[in-house]
């Protein structure tokens, strides 16, 4: 799943459970979405296996998606001010929602080839619930809209 839905789910979870449990649930939400909700992703794993690098279009999409996720996180953190604690927890929930994917950044983008990273990338790829582009994007749009409804 793209970064933005993961980020928003993490924020929703932490606003419902603004404590350590919420942090854990934000991480767990990542795997639940990736493994059980059919979705579309850029095919970083396949591109990397075949070409030893990520395509320009996938790279641009990852950057754009990341910027949207960060922008939404900052927006919702700002809306919670002056409650600094809840604003911080919301940012943390967002980060924890995407944390499992962030573990793959050194592997795909920085050339770091530790064995545990390869294992994790293989594991993550193997258990993704991939969908075709149209339906895979529709599920993500629905997740984003539901999260925005809850957060707004």
C-alpha positions as CSV (number, residue, x, y, z in Angstrom):
1,X,0.0,0.0,0.0
2,X,1.1,3.5,-0.6
3,X,2.6,5.6,2.2
4,X,-0.3,8.1,2.5
5,X,-3.0,5.5,3.5
6,X,-0.5,3.9,6.0
7,X,0.3,7.3,7.5
8,X,-3.4,8.2,7.8
9,X,-4.3,4.9,9.4
10,X,-1.5,5.4,11.9
11,X,-2.9,8.8,12.8
12,X,-6.4,7.4,13.2
13,X,-5.2,4.6,15.5
14,X,-3.1,6.9,17.7
15,X,-6.0,9.4,18.1
16,X,-8.2,6.5,19.4
17,X,-5.4,5.0,21.5
18,X,-3.1,7.9,22.5
19,X,-0.6,5.7,24.4
20,X,1.9,2.8,23.9
21,X,-0.9,0.5,22.7
22,X,-1.7,3.0,19.9
23,X,1.9,2.9,18.8
24,X,1.9,-0.9,18.6
25,X,-1.4,-0.9,16.8
26,X,-0.2,1.7,14.3
27,X,2.6,-0.7,13.4
28,X,0.3,-3.7,13.3
29,X,-2.1,-1.7,11.1
30,X,0.6,-1.5,8.4
31,X,0.8,-5.3,8.1
32,X,-3.0,-5.8,8.2
33,X,-3.5,-3.3,5.4
34,X,-0.6,-4.8,3.3
35,X,-1.5,-8.4,3.8
36,X,-5.3,-8.3,3.8
37,X,-6.5,-5.4,1.7
38,X,-5.9,-5.8,-2.1
39,X,-4.0,-2.7,-3.3
40,X,-1.6,-1.4,-5.9
41,X,2.0,-0.4,-5.3
42,X,4.8,0.6,-7.6
43,X,6.7,-2.6,-8.2
44,X,9.9,-1.8,-6.4
45,X,10.7,-5.4,-5.6
46,X,10.3,-6.6,-9.2
47,X,12.1,-3.6,-10.7
48,X,15.0,-4.0,-8.3
49,X,15.3,-7.8,-8.9
50,X,15.2,-7.3,-12.7
51,X,17.1,-4.1,-13.2
52,X,19.1,-3.7,-9.9
53,X,17.5,-0.3,-9.6
54,X,14.2,1.5,-9.2
55,X,12.6,3.1,-12.3
56,X,12.4,6.8,-12.5
57,X,8.6,6.8,-12.6
58,X,8.4,4.6,-9.4
59,X,11.0,6.8,-7.7
60,X,9.0,9.9,-8.5
61,X,5.8,8.3,-7.3
62,X,7.4,7.2,-4.0
63,X,8.7,10.8,-3.4
64,X,5.3,12.4,-4.3
65,X,3.4,9.9,-2.1
66,X,5.9,10.5,0.8
67,X,5.5,14.3,0.5
68,X,1.7,13.9,0.6
69,X,1.9,11.7,3.7
70,X,4.3,14.1,5.5
71,X,2.2,17.1,4.5
72,X,-1.0,15.5,5.8
73,X,0.8,14.5,9.0
74,X,2.0,18.0,9.6
75,X,-1.5,19.4,8.9
76,X,-3.2,17.2,11.4
77,X,-0.5,17.8,14.0
78,X,-0.9,21.5,13.5
79,X,-4.7,21.2,13.9
80,X,-4.2,19.6,17.3
81,X,-2.1,22.4,18.7
82,X,-1.9,23.7,21.5
83,X,-2.2,20.0,22.7
84,X,1.5,19.3,22.1
85,X,1.3,15.8,23.5
86,X,-1.5,14.7,21.1
87,X,0.1,16.5,18.2
88,X,3.4,14.6,18.9
89,X,1.6,11.3,19.3
90,X,-0.3,11.9,16.0
91,X,3.0,12.4,14.2
92,X,4.4,9.3,15.9
93,X,1.3,7.3,14.9
94,X,1.8,8.4,11.3
95,X,5.5,7.4,11.4
96,X,4.7,4.0,13.0
97,X,2.1,3.4,10.3
98,X,4.8,3.6,7.7
99,X,7.7,2.3,9.7
100,X,7.7,-1.2,8.3
101,X,8.1,0.2,4.7
102,X,10.8,2.7,5.9
103,X,13.0,-0.3,6.9
104,X,13.3,-1.0,3.1
105,X,14.6,2.4,2.2
106,X,18.3,1.5,2.6
107,X,17.8,-1.7,0.7
108,X,16.1,-0.2,-2.4
109,X,17.5,3.3,-2.5
110,X,20.8,3.4,-0.7
111,X,22.4,0.1,-1.9
112,X,22.6,-1.4,1.6
113,X,22.4,-5.1,1.2
114,X,22.3,-6.6,4.7
115,X,21.0,-10.1,4.7
116,X,18.2,-9.2,7.1
117,X,17.0,-6.5,4.8
118,X,16.9,-8.9,1.8
119,X,14.9,-11.3,4.0
120,X,12.5,-8.5,5.1
121,X,12.0,-7.3,1.5
122,X,11.4,-10.9,0.3
123,X,8.9,-11.4,3.2
124,X,7.1,-8.1,2.5
125,X,6.8,-8.8,-1.2
126,X,5.6,-12.4,-0.7
127,X,2.7,-11.5,1.6
128,X,1.5,-8.3,-0.1
129,X,-2.2,-8.5,-1.2
130,X,-1.6,-7.0,-4.6
131,X,-4.4,-5.9,-6.8
132,X,-4.7,-4.6,-10.3
133,X,-4.1,-0.9,-10.7
134,X,-7.8,0.3,-10.8
135,X,-9.2,-1.8,-8.0
136,X,-5.9,-1.5,-6.0
137,X,-6.1,2.3,-6.1
138,X,-9.9,2.3,-5.3
139,X,-9.2,0.5,-2.1
140,X,-6.5,3.0,-1.1
141,X,-8.7,6.0,-2.0
142,X,-11.5,4.5,0.2
143,X,-9.0,4.0,3.1
144,X,-7.8,7.6,2.7
145,X,-11.4,9.0,2.5
146,X,-12.4,7.1,5.6
147,X,-9.4,8.3,7.5
148,X,-9.9,11.9,6.5
149,X,-13.6,11.6,7.6
150,X,-12.4,10.4,11.0
151,X,-9.6,12.9,11.4
152,X,-11.6,15.9,10.2
